[in-house]
């Protein structure tokens, strides 16, 4: 009888995370229609719960909506979700977001996020690349006491603004992570 090794455990954990992350993320028949419906619901949720995002949407050159990201981690973690890039209110491309992390972490959660491209250059760079990783030039806006998204002059001048919202589940710890956005054909 073979004794399981650390490598076997990590490969099994990675496969489990991949399968878990794929659940409920629009994989299957009519994937584009499912993604578009979720993007519409996400946009409507942002407008109704955080009225300040309407101004942000109007100022943005394009918005990448990721309506459902599923994340899990136990030392090694991962996340996956699908969404759509909207320019002028119309879907122009579909993207997947894949996140990998390593560190002290345990748990699982689901959340949504939106990337607001505030300059034509930022949007063009995003669309021209074969894949795009979140980097230090991204600014995060957070919910403030009034139930609005707190966007200051600093974030409005940023080329990309990221909003994370609708978190459910529990994940705790500290980890190094990176996110890659890749154009897909659903």
Number of C-alpha atoms within 10 A of each C-alpha: 3 4 6 8 9 9 9 11 11 13 12 12 18 16 12 13 22 19 11 18 23 18 12 13 22 20 15 10 9 10 15 19 12 17 24 21 13 21 25 15 13 21 19 13 14 21 16 13 12 17 14 16 20 15 10 18 19 13 14 22 19 26 27 24 27 28 26 25 24 27 27 26 25 19 17 20 25 24 23 27 26 30 32 26 25 19 16 13 12 12 16 13 17 22 22 21 20 21 20 18 21 16 15 15 18 16 15 21 17 21 17 20 20 22 20 29 26 23 16 13 12 16 21 13 11 17 16 9 12 10 14 16 15 14 11 6 10 16 20 15 16 14 14 11 7 8 12 17 19 16 18 9 7 8 17 17 12 17 18 23 22 20 18 15 17 13 14 12 12 12 16 13 12 13 16 11 14 14 17 16 23 18 20 12 9 19
